[in-house]
């Protein structure tokens, strides 16, 4: 085995270690649920089921990242990586600012602050994600974007831990799967050379990115209930997923698609 092959296979053992860890977590959660040690979940077993499914998705996503990361980096190239790094840095700055505003407004709005700050915390990041996908409509763009954001949060925010690893791999697995299933990154619609996108493309991007944003948010609410014992009402979970997650994210994605096509035209 040459040195190049060894370097490419190095992340796989870490991925298998992570798989073992999430399997142990899943077993522990099921045992606690059967022992009635998870308050507020006995009448909503779907919450625990969604968490167990998210752990499985996270494990598969971590292995997928380890297997395809080098290939995706080679396909995107230096120019694409520079674009991802630039927009991801802006994404991080916007998200960090939104967190500061949420911290200041939380005493006034309580848990409903997400409906106020969601425009900046969900809408603008989805706008930037749509711009990136429009500029680089290929599988792996979302993965590299989320990994860059994860690294920035670890370095500047100190937010490194199992929960963060869980969320980033769930977001990557669900996001890449949704974009591929809706033919956003695997179809030819975003590769057209027209001056502006058709309404069908804008709608598809709005729905796809809205789902990409909302699906991990739903998982996040459920994981918080199980891991942190936070009892959240079902209506609050639904509202938080649909309004800040899907609606704000979809509006931001529609604007980002138009902006992405304009940037492509300027670049030519």
PEFEN-V744079 format. One record per helix or strand. SS is the DSSP state (@ for helix, = for strand). FROM is the first residue (numbers start at 1). LEN is the number of residues. If there is no record, write none. Layout:
ss=SS from=FROM len=LEN
ss=SS from=FROM len=LEN
This chain:
ss=@ from=3 len=32
ss=@ from=45 len=91
ss=@ from=141 len=17
ss=@ from=162 len=20
ss=@ from=189 len=3
ss=@ from=199 len=30
ss=@ from=234 len=34
